């Protein structure tokens, strides 16, 4: 969240907006803040870190403001806000966060884009600065303390591919009805640690036998892959894509950047992965001077990480047989390097062997 717009329709609203600017800058001094005020005021009284825009008719600029703002805070009646923004609503994945605050700055409503847009998070951050501020939350999951998969996805940088199915999953959780969760063990452990109610969640390992799943239950699949074809087989399927993915790369001496690029793109294509989702190329420290690997990482702006013998051999996982065991006395290169580079230490694609390269993927 970077650009925040504050809208005031009268003098009390402007006074509240000016005070809120100082709170926002305590949260993040880099916020780009603009105040839109129907009340004319000497601009010389404003601090240099925010800008005042005076207007006579809000409809003249609201559409443009809507498109350029990450968050909009209104200081007026909620009914006015609802009427003004109704025609601008598009999607919870693209609409800005909208908050409404009273003149006394004692109450704030995260009205729109509470989770994905960050309205709820911004409201709670303001409360930390102004402790007498009450956050009036109407989102069902927040009100009841129920796990919210959209907040989970946002917090970990994952992508919800079909947001239209989120409501069914959330409503089932609110109603204490069963929901399937299909993912990897590390993610199952994570959501349980974050407070997901285990009583109504049927958790399944994505790599295990899934034939016994009741497909009439709303289902969440969390994986680096996209599962559009499977949507037809489930009553309601929410597909959350895990990002980023890291590649472990083993390579023979002096392998060219062009050969690396060709084989990596082939690996990604065959496994339905995107180059944009890759954050790190990882390998064994003996490969740290490979010009082809360095050149390719620079070309696509990928981080390069190299791991030593002790780090690789300290991993407890079992990996595919590797020639590196013979030459370097290590468990492998591609698979353990991918795991070491990744947050969840989950190898989801074992190594593919090309002429001079081995590639594996982990998250």
C-alpha atoms as one frame of an Amber mdcrd trajectory, in Angstrom:
protein
   0.000   0.000   0.000   1.509   3.276  -1.119  -1.028   5.869  -2.288  -3.694
   6.922   0.225  -6.421   9.456  -0.511  -8.439  11.209   2.204 -11.792  12.786
   1.304 -13.432  15.513   3.390 -16.716  17.217   2.531 -16.690  19.946   5.219
 -14.486  21.708   7.773 -14.796  19.078  10.538 -13.930  16.377   8.001 -10.887
  18.328   6.845  -9.665  18.775  10.405 -10.007  15.017  10.959  -8.216  14.263
   7.700  -5.298  16.531   8.591  -4.914  14.812  11.964  -5.130  11.364  10.358
  -2.307  12.223   7.975   0.064  12.396  10.935  -1.116   8.988  12.146  -0.594
   7.501   8.692   2.924   8.866   8.475   3.754   7.210  11.781   2.672   3.921
  10.226   4.760   4.489   7.108   6.607   7.704   6.349   6.711   6.748   2.668
   2.938   6.877   2.195   1.955   9.157  -0.694  -1.005  11.026   0.832  -3.466
  13.423  -0.761  -6.359  15.188   0.935  -9.359  16.025  -1.227 -11.387  18.751
   0.447 -14.561  20.588  -0.473 -13.495  23.276   2.004 -11.030  25.814   0.639
  -7.920  26.308   2.758  -4.596  28.057   2.568  -2.286  25.447   1.084   0.652
  27.069   2.795  -0.492  25.621   6.103   0.023  22.055   4.864   3.103  20.007
   5.518   5.341  19.123   2.569   4.663  15.379   2.890   1.078  15.593   1.685
  -0.984  17.553  -0.777  -4.350  19.275  -0.586  -6.678  19.180  -3.586  -9.735
  21.424  -3.334 -12.858  20.533  -5.293 -16.390  21.731  -5.847 -17.890  18.463
  -7.136 -16.511  15.101  -6.094 -17.884  13.287  -9.125 -15.486  15.251 -11.326
 -12.436  13.358 -10.040 -13.633  10.306  -8.098 -13.184   7.815 -10.959  -9.580
   8.860 -11.501  -8.909   8.850  -7.756 -10.420   5.358  -7.515  -8.025   4.012
 -10.123  -4.861   5.563  -8.726  -5.399   5.005  -4.973  -4.424   1.975  -2.924
  -6.691   3.139  -0.099  -9.350   5.826   0.320 -10.445   7.131   3.719 -13.698
   9.100   3.826 -14.667  11.524   6.587 -18.425  11.659   6.092 -21.602   9.589
   6.406 -21.307   5.972   5.262 -24.416   6.348   3.115 -22.722   9.044   1.031
 -19.733   6.781   0.460 -21.882   3.842  -0.629 -23.789   5.942  -3.157 -20.666
   7.552  -4.585 -18.598   4.379  -5.051 -21.404   2.017  -6.141 -20.801   2.550
  -9.846 -17.037   2.113  -9.507 -16.991  -1.345  -7.935 -15.257  -3.968 -10.016
 -13.577  -6.771  -8.046 -12.225  -7.397  -4.562  -8.905  -8.197  -6.227  -8.608
  -4.756  -7.859 -10.786  -2.305  -5.903  -8.915  -0.051  -3.467  -9.334  -0.353
   0.269 -12.154   1.918   1.444 -12.515   3.107   5.028 -14.997   5.490   6.650
 -14.014   7.442   9.776 -16.110   9.694  12.010 -15.129  13.306  12.727 -13.990
  12.543  16.274 -11.657   9.851  14.875 -12.949   7.364  17.421 -14.600   4.971
  14.962 -13.519   3.563  11.619 -15.217   1.070   9.296 -13.144  -1.013   6.844
 -15.921  -0.828   4.252 -14.439  -2.408   1.140 -11.510  -4.669   0.212 -11.050
  -5.520   3.851  -8.635  -8.397   3.331  -7.061  -8.368  -0.133  -7.119  -4.582
  -0.392  -5.788  -4.130   3.122  -8.608  -2.028   4.627  -8.750  -4.103   7.815
  -4.970  -4.079   8.187  -4.812  -0.306   7.724  -7.589   0.211  10.279  -5.769
  -1.918  12.845  -2.525  -0.032  12.167  -4.318   3.265  12.807  -5.681   1.836
  16.061  -2.146   1.106  17.228  -1.334   4.796  16.781  -4.627   6.179  18.119
  -5.608   3.768  20.865  -9.122   5.157  21.388 -10.024   4.366  17.779 -12.610
   1.586  17.554 -12.504  -0.581  14.429 -16.029  -1.554  13.437 -15.570  -4.804
  11.526 -18.451  -6.362   9.612 -16.538  -9.080   7.747 -17.898 -12.433   8.931
 -14.554 -14.167   9.348 -13.057 -11.232  11.263 -16.116 -10.743  13.457 -16.168
 -14.397  14.496 -12.430 -14.983  14.528 -12.753 -17.522  11.684  -9.776 -18.351
   9.462  -9.837 -16.278   6.247  -8.164 -17.826   3.215  -7.982 -14.485   1.388
  -6.016 -12.925   4.257  -3.843 -16.027   4.393  -3.088 -15.790   0.667  -2.249
 -12.106   0.883  -0.008 -12.475   3.948   2.118 -15.142   2.271   2.163 -13.642
  -1.222   0.011 -16.398  -2.736  -2.449 -15.758  -5.557  -6.145 -16.652  -5.523
  -6.922 -17.692  -9.089 -10.729 -17.839  -8.817 -11.841 -15.371  -6.177 -15.512
 -15.988  -7.031 -15.395 -19.253  -5.048 -14.026 -17.661  -1.873 -17.444 -16.759
  -0.451 -18.651 -20.370  -0.425 -15.554 -21.524   1.436 -15.755 -18.657   3.944
 -19.473 -19.205   4.565 -18.915 -22.893   5.212 -16.218 -22.072   7.765 -18.490
 -19.487   9.417 -21.324 -22.046   9.573 -19.056 -24.773  10.977 -19.622 -26.870
   7.876 -16.994 -29.190   6.332 -14.351 -27.845   3.967 -11.676 -29.836   2.151
  -8.099 -28.553   2.172  -5.793 -30.198  -0.378  -2.176 -29.129  -0.174   1.249
 -30.175   1.063   2.034 -31.192   4.675   4.034 -28.014   5.351   1.068 -25.838
   4.382  -1.350 -27.964   6.415   0.859 -27.480   9.455   1.044 -23.748   8.765
  -2.712 -23.102   8.515  -3.304 -25.159  11.645  -0.723 -23.049  13.496  -2.491
 -19.906  12.248  -5.772 -20.961  13.793  -7.658 -22.917  11.140 -10.282 -25.000
  12.966  -9.223 -28.622  12.516 -12.631 -30.012  13.502 -14.398 -29.105  10.268
 -11.417 -29.147   7.924 -10.717 -32.319   5.989  -7.015 -31.939   5.211  -5.452
 -34.032   2.448  -1.892 -34.362   1.229  -1.879 -33.340  -2.423   0.625 -36.086
  -3.168  -1.499 -38.852  -1.586  -4.578 -40.773  -2.711  -7.439 -38.302  -3.177
 -10.126 -40.697  -4.363 -11.986 -40.650  -1.028 -12.596 -36.890  -1.013 -16.203
 -35.751  -0.780 -16.345 -33.395  -3.753 -19.665 -31.929  -2.616 -17.813 -30.010
   0.105 -16.209 -26.650  -0.735 -12.563 -27.367  -1.436  -9.375 -25.331  -1.200
  -6.373 -26.464  -3.213  -3.143 -24.680  -2.319  -0.327 -25.520  -4.710   2.194
 -23.968  -7.130   0.066 -25.424  -9.929  -3.181 -24.224 -11.471  -6.158 -26.585
 -11.261  -8.721 -25.166 -13.655  -9.632 -28.550 -15.130 -10.409 -29.956 -11.691
 -12.987 -27.229 -11.020 -15.578 -29.201 -12.966 -15.107 -32.178 -10.646 -15.724
 -30.243  -7.429 -18.815 -28.461  -6.199 -16.820 -25.350  -5.242 -13.042 -25.262
  -5.731 -10.880 -22.370  -4.527  -7.473 -22.492  -6.204  -4.721 -20.693  -4.292
  -1.429 -20.602  -6.145   1.721 -20.775  -4.028   4.367 -18.238  -4.996   7.278
 -17.830  -5.286   8.856 -21.052  -6.511  12.589 -21.663  -6.453  14.625 -23.766
  -8.860  17.567 -25.910  -7.880  20.004 -26.283 -10.766  22.850 -28.695 -11.238
  25.043 -28.148 -14.278  28.182 -29.390 -15.945  31.186 -27.117 -16.220  30.864
 -24.263 -18.768  27.229 -24.899 -19.650  26.121 -21.890 -21.706  23.407 -19.444
 -20.754  21.481 -20.303 -23.916  21.424 -24.013 -23.071  20.384 -23.263 -19.507
  17.615 -20.974 -20.718  16.299 -23.534 -23.187  16.169 -26.359 -20.657  14.716
 -24.231 -17.850  11.939 -23.002 -20.129  11.250 -26.592 -21.182  11.096 -27.642
 -17.520   8.683 -24.835 -16.682   6.474 -25.510 -19.698   6.203 -29.236 -18.999
   5.295 -28.568 -15.364   2.819 -25.732 -16.035   4.942 -23.146 -14.218   5.705
 -19.542 -15.119   9.107 -17.898 -15.177   7.589 -14.870 -13.429   6.791 -17.075
 -10.414  10.450 -18.072  -9.976  12.385 -16.061  -7.415  15.667 -17.928  -6.970
  18.084 -20.064  -8.966  19.984 -22.177  -6.420  22.942 -24.503  -6.742  26.036
 -25.948  -5.034  28.819 -23.506  -4.115  31.200 -25.170  -6.588  28.971 -23.754
  -9.343  29.129 -20.157  -8.124  31.536 -19.130 -10.877  29.522 -20.570 -13.758
  29.234 -17.679 -16.219  26.201 -19.109 -17.988  24.199 -19.374 -14.780  25.231
 -15.898 -13.651  24.339 -14.429 -17.052  20.906 -16.068 -17.121  20.053 -14.994
 -13.578  20.984 -11.414 -14.458  18.940 -11.514 -17.668  15.740 -12.499 -15.858
  16.483 -10.674 -12.588  16.525 -13.827 -10.463  18.392 -14.157  -7.188  21.295
 -16.586  -7.144  21.940 -18.653  -4.014  24.702 -21.192  -3.489  24.907 -23.720
  -0.662  27.866 -25.584   0.775  28.452 -29.223   1.555  27.509 -28.906   5.221
  24.197 -27.212   4.469  23.217 -29.783   1.852  24.170 -32.840   3.893  22.389
 -31.467   6.987  19.012 -31.884   5.257  17.055 -34.873   6.536  15.027 -35.471
   3.379  15.805 -38.274   0.997  16.733 -37.123  -2.505  17.101 -38.750  -5.898
  20.349 -40.539  -6.675  22.958 -38.046  -7.828  26.403 -38.090  -9.413  27.285
 -35.271  -7.035  27.475 -37.850  -4.247  30.459 -39.427  -5.957  32.245 -36.238
  -7.031  31.492 -33.878  -4.117  30.292 -36.212  -1.319  26.958 -34.402  -1.087
  23.352 -35.629  -1.238  22.753 -33.883  -4.528  22.613 -30.453  -6.131  19.321
 -29.612  -7.823  16.895 -31.065  -5.259  18.612 -30.076  -1.982  19.511 -26.613
  -3.329  15.883 -25.964  -4.272  14.757 -27.026  -0.782  17.373 -24.928   1.012
  16.366 -21.834  -0.974  12.667 -22.209  -0.162  10.593 -21.055   2.821   8.474
 -24.198   3.192  11.310 -26.658   2.423   8.944 -28.594   0.150  10.287 -30.292
  -2.963   7.279 -30.584  -5.241   9.058 -31.479  -8.485  11.958 -33.897  -8.359
  14.881 -33.284 -10.645  14.557 -33.519 -14.409  17.732 -34.580 -16.168  18.820
 -32.838 -19.367  22.054 -33.230 -21.306  24.164 -30.949 -19.104  21.632 -29.768
 -16.540  19.412 -31.062 -13.752  16.491 -28.968 -12.510  14.180 -29.377  -9.500
  11.554 -27.098  -7.947  10.608 -26.323  -4.351   8.623 -23.741  -2.402
